[in-house]
Each structure stands twice: as structure tokens, then as C-alpha cells.
Amino acid sequence: MVDSPGSKKNDTGETREELFDLLVPPGVPRTIIGEILKQFDVKLIERKQRLHFANMDGDEREILAFRGTRDAVEKAQEFMFAELKKFIDEK
């Protein structure tokens, strides 16, 4: 989970709920992404991120992320990893 670039206060000084991003690893099936969007209060965004694996050491790429409150993002993360484990075990 990665902190969102947003802050707790807006320009007028009003407090707003802090948002967090959950990066979606490349290769996550669309069905899992869709289930997360249905079950949790998160939205799907594109985010630039430097990647440091395989032959992409330091390459900046547009990747998908879920954005929401800390609680929603943590629940989505647990679900995503559980579903990925099931998906891998089926293969």
C-alpha cells in the first residue's frame, strides 16, 4: 500500500479524509479487479510508478491502483492477495 499524494487539509483549511493507493501488480486478472471494485469502496486509477524488477530497473510506467480510505484499501489488499493465491493454486 502506498500513501496517496493527497493531504489531509484542502486549500480552504477544511479537513478531508486521507486517501491511499494500492498498486495492482502486473498480471492481476481483470475478474479480480472487477470484484474489488464491486465489493470495496475504492476507485481504479492510473498512476506513474518506477518499477524495479526484471528488465525494468527504474523504468517509469503507468500502472493501475485502487484509491480509497485506509480501511477500504487494506480490505481490498487482503482480498486481492487471497484471490491471487486461489488463482495461482488452480493453475
ZISULSUL-V945059 format. One record per backbone hydrogen bond with DSSP energy under -1.0 kcal/mol. CO is the residue of the C=O (numbers start at 1). NH is the residue of the N-H. Records with the same first field share a line. If there is no record, write none. Layout:
BEGIN
CO = NH ; NH
END
This chain:
BEGIN
2 = 21
8 = 16
10 = 13
14 = 10
19 = 4
20 = 68
21 = 2
22 = 66
25 = 28
29 = 33
30 = 34
31 = 35
32 = 36
33 = 37
34 = 38
35 = 39
36 = 40
40 = 42
43 = 67
45 = 65
47 = 63
49 = 61
51 = 58
53 = 56
56 = 59
59 = 51
61 = 49
63 = 47
64 = 24
65 = 45
66 = 22
67 = 43
68 = 20
69 = 73
70 = 74
71 = 75
72 = 76
73 = 77
74 = 78
75 = 79
76 = 80
77 = 81
78 = 82
79 = 83
80 = 84
81 = 85
82 = 86
83 = 87
84 = 88
85 = 89
86 = 90
END
